[in-house]
Structure formats: structure tokens, C-alpha cells
Amino acid sequence: METQSTSSGLSGPKDRPAVLKVALLSFFTRWGPLVILLLLCAVIGLIQPRFLTFSNIINVLHRSATLLIVAMGMTFVILTAGIDLSVGGVMGLAGAVLVGASRLPVVEHFALAAALLLGAAVGCGNAFMVTRFRMAPFVVTLATMAITRSITWVYTGGNPLTGVPSYVAFLGRGHVGPFPPAILLALVLFLILGVLLQKTRFGTYTYGIGANNEAARRFGVDVRRHLLKVYALSGALAAVAGVIISARLNSAYPNTGEDYELMAIAAVIVGGSNLFGGEGRLIGTLFGVLIIEVIRNGLNLIGINVFWHKALLGFIILIAVISRTLASRES
Amino acid sequence: MAATQFAASFDGEQENMYQRDETTELTVRNHRADLLVEMQDICKSFGGVRALNNITFSIHRGEILALVGDNGAGKSTLIKVLAGALIRDHGDMIIEGEMVKTHTPRSAREQGIETVYQDLALFDQLDVTTNFYFGREITTKLGLLDKREMSRNVKLFLEEFGIVIKSVSQRVGTLSGGQRHSIAIGRAVYVNRNPKLIILDEPTAGLGVEQSRNVLQLIRELKKRKLAVILISHNMDHVLAVSERILVLRSGKLVAEKRTEATNVESLLQAMLGKGNEDAK
């Protein structure tokens, strides 16, 4: 017995154009971000050769590191069909807690741990509200964003708090060979989280919950508990990014992390992840992050008004979403 | 109801609540050795609504039993009780001769009962292998997914059941309707280490002629492997094509039990709709 039929009902020479169209769209959805990135680098490099110098590349990578760390956490959340708008607020608050805790005797040794735990705790709080009260993640994390941002501004009095712990300062201003530690940390986290997502049950269930929440539950996944872990991860990673920025500036600024939630979401979407969950890869997010930073850096070097950066990014987001929609429809 | 009372009903000494034709009586008596599940006087209410009213039936190993009835007849409620998704208010459930007190989806699976609901519970964005193993992945000593082993096992299984797809790395969402149904049924058989009874809720819903034919053939393959199948379907042609015995529910009651070879669509419809002399007391 054979249960067979072509998945798209296509067969024969007449259908080759349609098959080619689907293949091209699928290729673009998967590798389009890399193609766009390489094109951008080529174009900007041609216009402004300084773009392709080693020091500038390191500069781009350094700026990309913190966004990548936040965006990786956002990828996990979006894969579950959720969203986390609180990451920017967590970044600011984590920096403030890091500096604030470092001023207290005894506690100063645990300032970094306190900042990271705070991020994870905010994430857990988000997940609790989403799962226990069945609230939309957009609404919950929007509220958390406002709360964390407000607390940061009140705590800092609107002024930067100076003095990160010495054991953290290296993270922001040190070097490992030619590379800032932030780049290496982002790379290490990328590799670890990549394995977690692609090679473990945790990753499979993350995808599964986004693809079909009810089915995941039927097959024994404790969805509530899993989302708790995913949002905690996002919060913790946002805290890491906040710590890095504070270490770089040796200060916690109340507006640290502003716009990061939108940039992180943009990076994830441009990288090919499905905003409705179940599809996406960290490598895509990496490409998305690099596209964002290359545009920003390139426009600056060329001398174009940097405020055009968001418009250009907006176009790229539209292209990414349209190609994904077309690819899904055709296939 | 005690086992002796249940046995007496087969001797015809006890007035039956529903009509059972002679061939069915003989068949059931001969198959007692292969008895897999017995449901006795099952009742289930939702508030003031009696969804199941003293349902009694049995199913044997390797048997394909169809469950038909109009919307609201109680079919879905009955299979959910059987699958452990709902707790019965009253009645006994006996699986392989053992009385079952507490029945949950997990205990149902442990006893070899798997259910494929109408929504198929597939993960469209994930590949066939991941769908097959979701929740029961094989891992290496390091705790990482052993995708190669899982893919290999799934390929062998699909070949054995004659389910042809391009690749087990293919996303399930890109498969045809018939392939998706086949994958869902195959998965139900595959993931259970000791499958005995597969419950299929509208397995051919929304499928074309050829795809439906393939799914029905797959159901026959299950029978060849001595798996019992309970099939819910609104499609009488499919029911008659593949089942051996048909239970008719109406308003939560079991109103008829027929041998497939001894009935037809008209007779089934009459029983479902309560026309003619089919009504039980």
C-alpha cells in the first residue's frame, strides 16, 4: 500500500516555473538575510572603503554583540509565539542594580549575580502572567517594560550612576587580543544557545509550543513551566546586555536599552523567524543583527543622515515579511 | 454492572437496551478470547445534559469498530472517556480483563490506547521525524537529540506501513491532507511501545477520494497487525468499506449494533435518526 501524493500537487515540465518560484522564495526566506548582508557590505564597502577596514569591522561586531545577546533571547520567546517588550527596560534596570549593589558592602560581590537574577525574575514574572492569567504576551511585557523603565528612572534620579564593580569592568573595556570580551561572550552564548535550540528537547519543545501549543500539551510538555524558562532566559540575556553596556560606560544610564526591544524584534524578523511562532533560527537572528548594525555604521561612514537608518531597516523588514508570506503561500 | 450480568446479556437472557442482530451476537461470543476493552453502563453528564446514557459495548483485538451518529449523539464524549480525557460518572471499564478505576490519558497510553483527534495534533512547521518523536525523543549519552537514529527509525516505519513521503526532514505542513492523516495515524502506532487500540476521530474528514482510499488502506494495515481500531466517521461509505461492526449512537444512547456486512447506509441512517423500528426502550 502506498499513501502518496505530491505535497503541492505539482508534477511535470509545465509546473517547473512554479516549482522554481517556490524554491527561490524558500531559498530567499532561509538565506535571504545573508544575501542582503553581503550585498550591503559590498555596496557600502565600494562607496566607503573605510567600512571594510579591520578596526571598523571590530567596531561593528562590538556594537552588534549586545544586540545579538538580547535578540537571541527574543528569538526563543518569538519561537513560542510570544514576544518580550520588556528587554530594554530590563537592560536599564540591570545596569542600575549592578552599580547600586556594588556600592553596598558584602552585596558588592554579588552585584553581577543580582543583576542577572533580576533579569530572570522579570522574565519569570512575564511568563507567570502570560500562562496563569492567559494574558497576551504583548500586553504583559509592555506593562513590564513601563514598570522596569520607571523604576530605573526613579532609582537613578534621572542621572547616570557611576562605578561598575571591577570584576565586571573588563567585560566592557578590556580586550582579548584584538577582540573586546563582549564579542567573545556573544559568540560563546550564540554557540551554547544554538546547541540548546537545535540539539536538545528544550529547543524542540520551544518550537513545538509555537507551532501547536495544544498538541505540545497533549504530548506531555508542561507548557507553563517551559514558557517560564524561556522568558527567564530572555530576561537574563537582557540583563547580560545591560551589564555589558554599563561596563563599557562605567555607568548605569537610565535610558540604557532604549529601543533595544524594537531592534531585537526587527533582527529576529529580518533573520527569518516567524512572528507567529514555530519557525526560526539563531543564525538568522545573527544575520539580522549584523544587517542592523551594518546599516547604522555604513550610513554614518557615508555621511548620510543616520536617522534614515530606521527607514532603511523598515524596508528590509517589509521585504523579509513579504518574501516569507509569499513563500508560505506558494508552498 | 458485574461481569456475570454482562456475560448473561450475550446469552440473550437479559433484555437488551439496544438492538443487536444475531450474527453480531455469535461473533461477539466467539471473540471473547480476543476481548480487549469492555465498557459497561457508561454514563457521563455535563451539567443537566446526559451525554452518555448506559453505554455498553466491547471491542476485540484486530477488530475495526465504527461509531456513528448524528452531531451531539455522544461519539466524541465516548471516545474521550475511553481515551482517559474525560472521567466517566458511572460504569465500568475493563481493559484486557482488568477493571480500570482511574483512567487518564497517560494510563490509557500505557495500556496501549492511542487517540488521533480530528485536528491531528501535528506540528506543521516541524519535520516528520520531530512530529513522530515529539515528547519521546531519543537522546545521546550527552543528552543531545539523536536525530540520525530517530530519522532512520521513522523511515523504516513509514516503509513498513507503505506511507510514502519525499523525506522525513520535510515539514509536515507541506504534506498533502492524506499524508498528514497517515503521519498522524502512523505516529499514534509508532510512539506507543505496545499499541493495542487506535481511536480515530474522522480520519478521512476533508480528504479527496484517493487520499481517503489511502487512509482506509492504512487502517486495514493496522488490523493486519492485530491492532483494534475504533473509527468515528460521518462518511457512511467509508464506514461500510472498512469496519466489521458498527455501533449507532443517538442522544447519548447506544441504539443499534450491526455487522457491517449485514447492513447498509439506509439502515444506519434510520438508526441514527430514530426512524423505523430501531428505537430501544
Interface residues (C-beta under 8 A of the other chain):
Chain A: M1 E2 T3 Q4 S5 T6 S7 S8 G9 V195 K199 T200 R201 T204 Y207 G208 G210 A211 N212 E214 A215 A216 R218 F219 G220 V221 N274 G278 E279 S331
Chain B: P105 R106 D119 A121 L122 F123 D124 Q125 L126 T130 F134 G135 E137 T139 G143 L144 L145 F161 G162 I163 V164 I165 K166 Q170 T174 L175 S176 G178 Q179 S182 E210 Q211 N214 V215 Q217 L218 R220 E221
